[in-house]
Amino acid sequence: GNHAIRLVSPDGRVSTLAGTGAPGNADDDLAANGIKFSSPSGIAIWRSDEDNIVIFVADTGNHRIRKITGDMETSVATGERMWSNIYVECFAGWCGSSPQAGLADGNRNQSRFDSPRGLSVSSNGTVFVADTSNHLIRAIDRNGTTRILAGSTEIAEVNEFGGALQGCPSPCLAGVRGSLDGHSLMSRFHFPSDVAITYREESLFVTDYHHVRVIDLNDGHVSTLASTATPEEGERDGMGREATFNMPDAVSTTQDGTAYVVDATSCRIRRLRPASLVADKVTCADSLSSLIRPSGCSSYNPPVDRTGLAATPLAGNIFYNHGHRDVSNVNLGYDFIGRRTKACIGSPPPKKMDKMRWNDTDEAYPFNKNLVVDDHVYHQREDSNDGTTIKVLCPSSCVASQGQGGSEAAVAGGTFNDGNYYTEDSSICLAAVHAGILHNDEGGLVDAVISGDLNADIPGLLDFNAKNGVVSRQLRHSDAAQVVTVKSGSHDTIVQTIAGAPTTLLGESCGRDDALPPQAAMFATPTGVASYANASLDDTNHLLYIADRNNHAIRAISAVCSFACENGGRCVGSDLCQCPDGFNGRDCSVPLCSTACGPRQLCIGPDSCDCIPGYVGDDCTTATCVQKCENGGICISPDTCHCQPGWFGTNCSVPTCSQTCGNGGNCSSPNPFDRVHR
């Protein structure tokens, strides 16, 4: 590297604050006098009580933490704040002596580190350190005194009696490598690479080998926030421990509680958000049919690799085919069902002949290929969105709000053993109250799961009794091919890839390419990330900055929406669309009409109503039929003919006779007969 601390101004101008470009350990002097660093890899910025800017640097090769201060001046020409009289000093780590790796707490001259890499600083000036090769998280107070915040230690060199070996530098301790949650000083880390304090300063995020961990700064508890229980590398998105990472190298947090992680080996940028932020805030009336964004039905589809798979099966609060995430393919890996963009046929498929089974395969196209007839065989997965989970946040008191005007709060569906099944038009929140997984007076998180594989016998076994103030009608057999199961919403952190191109198992995911959407961009071993701690990402001023190491570049990403902001909407925050006038909804797909549309009409655009399918005319009262109603028949409702006496059938082409045609005769027109002679 360049062994230097560089500054990039808002207009992109780059200057060197300190460092000569050559490695070394010159300390406690003005930067202009030749201060040197050795592979600095972490930076944290603190505004002191006196409103001075202080920069802390993890000087990795020198095994110490450095402190940079200086005077700030405002340029008359540009208005920029410029540094002058820049001074660099040793803040902690064997200060006053030649650099030496080790492990010791104490003041600035006593403390020792081993290849510290990541830093974060609190508002009171406490510096948190990822002491990488000691497998510890350390804390340094504003006076330079160091202590162990989290991680376990043991005697570094043991004699025959179990004590410290004579000659081992005091205190003769070493960090214990591992992956163990629990109390801070009983926990274990595995080469932790970075730390980031949250906006409210209640928690500290840690990137740790193939995990993302979190330290509760109130009670000291360490827990694994995301990744599997075992140190398994990967790049799968998902809920909490469903997710996998491949050497996450750095982490940064924003005001809204979101964390951003650069996954160095997979060359992707991942976003970690609490379930409460990911969930769509719904109304008591919202149903699956009003919330689902079927795969493949947006104005543009996410970028895919050469096998047709996107980088992630997640799109905001929707996890496509989550119920089948563990189905794997030797060439496509896991999650391939959810990562495949489907043909836009809706959910459920709107026409019986359009239904598809994802698990019928052929060599050319692994799934979603063959068309099948609705043959009342309900155990087949005919909906390509089967197993899709939609995470919502229900309000409280839905029973009262939906039962106004003397009507009852009602759903269609019921419970059976430990399961529950409701129609797609039932209120998700009322279904959750009816099933007993949500308290009506509290509200909360609910996961709605599309279940397209309900056995035809189930409707007859369901309990349709009124429960918790919600009444229920029975499921018809025609409902059984498309139902919704509600579950208590998972509170796990949701991990989603927001930037970095998808690739096949044997493909190359790293490179260099700017792109919109960012899921098509390419990075080369990104190792650093920074954001505004007191703001959230937007599309103008508050960006996410990436140190793209092998591309030797600093990259920037604006706020990312993992679904299209339709109808000219703009992505102005994490999965937050700003809709143009006349449109609403999470993805700006819902048109607004200031005057209510009439019967048999829908709002199809801003202040624009049109007839629902099957009706035409100025008042939308004239039904249309795809078939011609023969023999004087009249189209009385969509695709439904009313036949004249003596005729029946879908198009009134089949005659009827008042008596049976005997001796092989056929009814060829109302009442007359033709005899067939043999």
N, C-alpha and C positions, 0 to 999 in steps of 0.2 A: 504494500500500500504506500500511500504518500506520507504516513505518520504525521498528519497535520489535522488541525481543526479548521474547517472551512465554513463560511457564512454565505447563504444564498438569500439575496434581498427579494422583496415581493415582486420586483420587476425582472427577476432572473439574473441579476448581477452577482457574480461569485468573487469572494475575496477570502484571503487566508487570515484567520485570527491569530493562530499560533502554530508553530512547528516549522521546521526548515525543509522537510521532505526527506530527511535522513533519520534513521532510528537513533535513539539516545535517551538519556535520563536527566538532562540539564533541568534544574528546578529553581523555584523561588527567585524569579527574576522577571524583568520585562520581556514580553514576547519578542520585541525588536532586538534583544540581545542574544538571540539564538536558542530559545527554549526548544527542547526536543521531546518527542513522544515515541513510544514503541507500540505500534499496532493498536491505537485507541479504537474502541469499538462500541462504546455506549456514552450517551450524553443525556443530561437532565438539566432543566433550566428552572431557576427559582427567583422569584421577586422578593427581596428582603423587606424587612419592616421599614427600612429607610427608602423603599421604592427603587433600590438598585438591582440590576440584573446580575445574577451569579450563575455561571455555567460549571457544572460538575462533569468530569470526564473519567470514564473507566479506562485507565491506561493499562491495557491488558498485558502487554509484554513486560511492563515494569511492575506489575502486581500491586498497583496502588491507585488511589482515587485522587485526581488532581482538581484544582479549583481555579477558575478563570474569572477575574474581575476587571473592571476598567471604567473609564468615563464615557458617558453617552452624550453625543452632540447631534443636533439636528441640522442636516444639510440645507442651506438656503436655496440651493438650486433645485433639489429634488424633493425636499421634505422628509427624506429618510433619516432615521436615527443611526448614527455612525459611531463606531467604537474608536477610542483612542486611549493611550497610556495603559495598554492591556498588560495585566500582571498575572503570572501563572505560579501557583504554589502547590506543594503537597498538602492534601487535606487529611489523608489517612493512608496507612500502609508503610510502616518502617521508615517514616519520614526522618530525614537527617542522616540516613545511612544508605549504602548502596542497595538497589532494589534486590529483594530476595523473596521467593515464594515461600509460603508457610501458612500457619493458622494460629492466630492469637488475637484475643480481644484486648481492649485497653485504649490509651490515648493515641494520638496521631503517630507518635514515635514507637509505640509498643505493638500496635496492631499489625497483622500481616494477612495478606490475601494470596490466592493462587489463581491467576488468570481471570480476574473479574471481568465480566462482559457487559451486563445490563444494569441500567440505573433508572431510578425514579425518585422524585422528591416531593414531600408533602408541603402543605402551606406553612408549617412551622419550621421548615428547614431540615427535617429529618431525611437523610438520604438512604434509600433502600438499594441493596447491591445483590445482584446475582453473582455469587462467588463461585464461579463455574467449576473449577477443578477441585474445590473443596466440597462440592455438592451441598452448599449451604446458602441460605438467604440471610444476609447481614443487614444491620441498621447502624447508621452513624448519626449521632446527634450533631447539632449545629456547632458544637465546640470541637468536633473531630473524634469523639470517643466512640469506639466500635463495640457492638455486641452481636451475638447470634440471635436472629429473630426466629428462624425455623430451620429444622434439620438436625440430624443426630451426629454425635461425635464419639470417638473411641481413642484409646491410647495408640499413638502412632507406631511406637516401637516398644515392644513388651519384653521385660526380662523374665527369668524363670519363675519369679514369684507373682507375675501378673502386673507388676508396676512398670513405670516408665524406665526404659533402658538408659543407663548412664551415658551422658553425652548427647542425648536427644534434646534438641532445643526446647526450652520451656515454652509453653506448658505441655509440649509433646503430645499434641492432639491431631487427629485427622478426621475429616468428615466421612460419614458412612454412606456409600453409594447405594441407591435403591429406589423403590417407588412404594411409599407407604404413607397412607393418610392417618390423621389422628391429631393429638396434641402437638403443638408446634415443635417442641424439643424432642418428641418421639418420632416425628415424621422423617421421611427420607426422600432425597432428590437424586436425580441422575443427570449430572452436568447441566444444571439450570442455565439458560442462556440470556433471559431477559425478565424484567419485572415492570409492572405498570400499576400505579395506584389509581383507584376509582375517583370520580369527581367528588363524591361525598366522603372520601377518605375512610371508608369502612372496610375495604378489602384491597388486597394486593394480588394481581394476576401474575402468574409465573409460567413461562414457556420452559418445559422440562422434558427433554428427549422427545418422545412421541406423545406427550401429554400437554394439556393446559391445566394448571392447578390454580387454586385460589386460597389465600390465607386470610382468615377473618381477623382483622386488626383489633377487634373488641375482645374476643375470647381466645385468640391464638390458634383456632382449629384450622387444620389443613385438609382440603378435600380436592378430589379430582373433578374438575368442572366438565371436561370433555375428553373423550378418547376411551378406549377399551380398558378393562381392568388390567390386562397384561400389556407390556410394551410392544404392541403390534403396530407396525408402520402401515400407512395407507393414506388414502385421500377421499374417504367416504364421508359425505355429509349426513347429518341426522340429528337426533335428539340426544344430548348428553353423551353417554358412553357408547351410543351407537356409532358415533363419529370416530374417524381415525385421522392421524396426522403423520407426516413424513418429515421429521426434523423441523418442527416449528421453531423459528430462530428469534423472532421478536414479536412484541405485543404492545399495543397502544389502546387507550380508552378515550371515550368522548363523554360529553355531559349527560347524554340520554341513557347511559348504562351499557352502551355497546362496546365490545372489544374487537379489535382488528388484529389478526395474526398473519404474518408472512410465513408460508410453508415452504421452506427453502428448497428442499429436494424436489417437490412436485411443482415448484414454480407457480404457486397459486396464492391468492389473497383470500383469506377466510374471514367471515364475519360471525361473531358470537353474540347472540342477543338473548335476554331472558324471555321465557315463553310469554310473559305478560305483555312484552313489547311486540312480539311477533303476531300474537293473536289478533284477529279482526274484531273490533268492538261492534257487536251486532245489536239489533233491536229484538224485542221479545217476539216479533212476528216473523223474523227471518228464518227461512228454511234452507235446506240443502240446495233446492232448485234456484234460490235467489242469490246464493253465495258461490256456487261452484264456477270455476273457470276451467272448463274441460281442456285437457291437453290438446294442443294444436289449434286452438280457436282464437288466439290473439292475433293482432295485426302483424306481428312478426314472431318467429319462433327463435329460441335460443340457438347459438352456434352449436354445431355438432362435429364429431370426429368422422373419420372415413367409414365407420360402421353405422353412422346415424345416431350416435348417442351424445347427449349433452353432458356437461361437466357435473351437473347436479340434478337430482329429482325434485328439489325444492323450488318453489316459487312463492316467496313470502310465507303466508300462513298455510299454504297447500303443499302437502308431501304426496306426490303422485305415486300410487301403487305401493304405499308404505307397508301394507300387509304382506307384500311379496318381496320385500327388500332382501331377504336372505336366499331367494332363488338365484342360483349362480349359473354361469356358463363359462366353459373353459376358455373361450375366445373373448367373451364380453365382460367377464367378472361379475361382481355383485351389482344390485340396483339397476340392472340393465332394463328391466321392465319399466321402472319409473323414469329412467333417463331417456327412453325412446319417446320422441314426439309422435303422438297418434294422429290419425286422420280426424279432422274436426267433424264428428258426428254427434257430439253432445253426450250428456250423461243423464238418464239412460239414452241409448240410441233412439232417435225419434220414430223410426219406422221398423216394423218387424223384420223386413228383409235386409235392413242395414246393420243388424246386430253382428258383433264380431267376438270371437273367442281368442284371447291372447295366448292361450296355451295350446292351440293347434299350430303346428309349425310346418314350414317347408324349408328347403335348403337355401333358397334365394332370399327369403325374407323371414326372419326367425319367428315373428308373431304378428298379430293384428292383420292377417292377410285374408283368410277365407270368410265368406259370407255364409250365414246360416239362417234357417227358417225358425221362427219362434214356434217351437213344437211343444210348448208347455213342459219342457224338461228344464226344471229350475236349478238343478245342481251345476249346470255348466256356467262358467264365467263368461257371459256374453258382453259385458260392459268393459270397454278398454280402460276405464277409470276405476275398475274394481280394486278395493283395498286402499283407495286414496283417503288420506286423513286431512281434515280441515280443522284448524285450531281457531276457536272463537272464544271471546270473553263476553259472557252473558251478564246483563244487568240484574238487579234484584227486583222482586215483586212482580214477576211476569204473570203469575196466576191472576192477580188483581187487574193488571193492565189489559190482559187478553180476555178477561171475563166481564167486561163492562156492558152496560145496557141490558142486563138481565140474562145475557148469554153465559155459557160456561166455557172455561178454559179447556180446550180439547185438542187431542192429537189422534192420529190414526196409527194404531200399533199397540204393542204390549210387550210383556216380559216372559221369558221362558228359561227356567233354571237360572243360570248366572248371566244370561244374555238378554238383549232387548232388540226389538226390530220396529222401525217406524217408517212411514212413507216419506218420500222425498219432499212432499209438500207440507209435512208437519213442522211446526215450530221446533227448532233444535233445542232452544232453552226450555220450552215446556216439556219436550220429550225427556230431557235430562232431569227435570223435577219429577215427572211421572215415574221414571226409572229409579229414582231415589239416589242419584249420584250428585245432585245439586240441591242445596237448600234454597227454597224460594226467597227467603228474606235476606240472603247473602249474595247470591249470584256467584260468578267465578268462571274458571277456565273449563271448557268442554272440548273434547275431541270428537268430531263427527266423522264416522268412517263409512264409506260407501261399501255396501255388502251386496254384491250382485250374484251371490251363490246360495241363496236361501232355499233349502229343501222345500218342495211343495207341501210336505206334510206339516211344516212348522206352523203356518197360520192357524191350523186347527188346534194347536197345543198352547197357543199364547194365552196369557192371563190379561184380559181386557178390562179388568175392574178399575174403577176410579181410584187413583192413588195421589196422595199429597195435594189434593185440591184440583187435580187434572183428570177429566173424564177421557175415555178412549173408545173409539169405534173399532170394529174388527177389521183386520186385513182381508181384502179379497184375494183370491188366488191370482188375479191379474197383477196384484201389487208385489207378489213374491219374487219376481225377477229383478226388482230394484228396491232395496230398502236401505235405511240408514241405521247404524248402531251408534249409540252415544256412550262415551266413556268419560270418566273423570279426567280432566285435562292434565297432561304431564307438565310439571313445572321445570323440567330439564332445560338447560341452556340449548338453544338451537344453533347448530353450526352449519353455515352455508358458504359455498364458494361464490364470491362476487366478482372475481377477476382472475384471468388465466384460462387459456384455451383448453378445451377438452382434448383428450388423446386416447388412443387405444392402449391396451395393456403393453404392447411392445413399441408403441409410438414415442415420439419425442415431444414432451410438453413444454420444453424450455426454448427460448429464442428471444427475439426482440420485435415487437409490433404494437403500435398504438392502435386502438380500435374503439368503436362504439357499435354495439354495447361492449362493456369491458370484459365480458365473458369470452370475447374473441381475442383479447390482448395477450401478449406473450412476455414473460419475464425470464431472466437468467440468474437463478440462485439469489433471490431477494433475501437480504439479511437484516434490514432495518425498516422500521415503520414509525411514523410520528403523526400526531393529530393535535388539534386544539383541545386541551383537557376541559376547558370551560365553555365549549360550544359543541354542537353536533354538526355532522357533515351536511353541506348544502351544495348547490350547483354553481356557486359564484366565489365566495371568499374563504370558506372553511373546507379545506380539502384534506385528503389523506396523502401523505408523502411516503414514497417507497425508495429505500436505498437498494437499487438494482445492481448488485455487486458485479456480476460478470459482464454486465452491459456497461459498467462504469458510468452510470447515470442516476440522477435523481428523478423519479417519475411522480406524477400526481394523479389522483383519482377523485372525481367529484362524487356526490352522493349517488348510490346505486339502488335502482329499483329492479327487483328480480323478475318483474313482469312488465309488460308494455303499458305505458301511460297512453291510453287510447285517445282518439279524437283531438290530437294536438296538445295533450296534457304534458306537463314538464315534471321531471323527477327532481324534487327540491329537498328531499331527505331520504333516510333509509326506508325504502319501500313506501315512500310518501309522494303521491302525485298531486300536483297543483292543476286542477281541472279548468278548462276554459269555460266561459259563460255558457250555460245551457246544458252542462254535463255534470254528473256527480258519480259517486261510487269510488271504491278503493282504486280502481284502475281507469276511472273516468269513462266508463262504458255505459253509464245509466243516463239517458237523456231526461231533461226536465221540461215539463209542460206547466206553465203558470195556471192554465185552466184545465180542469179535469177532463180527460177524454171520455167520450160517450160510451154507452154499452157496446160491447163487441169491438172496441177500439183499443189500440195501444199507443203509448207515446214512443215514437220512433226517432225523434230528433228534437232539438230545442223548439218548444212550442209547435210541434208537428205531430198530429195524430193520424193513424191509418188503421184500416180494418185488420182484425185478427185473421190468421189464415183460415180460409174457408168461406169468407164473406166479402162482398163487394157492394158498391153503391155509395151514394152520398151519406146515407145514414147507417151503412154497414149492416143492412138487414137482409140483403139478397144472398142466399147461400150459393155456393159453387160446388159442382161435382166433377171429378176428373173423368167419370164415365158419362156417356150420354144416356139420359133417361128415355128409354124407348116407349113406343105404344101409348103416348099421351102421359107418361109418367112425369112427375114434377120434382125438381131438386128442392127439398125442404130444409135440409141441414147439410153441413159439409160432407160430401161424398155419400149422401144418403138420398135415395129416390123414394118418393111416395108413388106407388103404382096404381093405375086404374083397375077397377074390378076385373078379374079374370087374368091378371098378370102378377108375377112376383119375380124375385131375384134382385141382385144388386143393381141391375140396369133395366129391370122390368121387361126382360126379354123371354121369360119363361111363362108359358100359358098355364092356366089352371082349368080343370074341368070339374063340374059339380058332381059328376059320378065317375066311378072307376072305369077306365077303358079296358074292357075285357078282351080275351082271346088274342093277346099280343098287340092290341091297339095302342097308339100313342096320342097324347093330347097335343095337337099341333096348333090350336088356337082356342080361345075360350069357348068351351062346350062342344063344338063339332069334333068328330072323331075320324081318324084314318085307320083302316084296318090293314094290317100287314099280312099278306098272303104268302104262305110258304109252299 
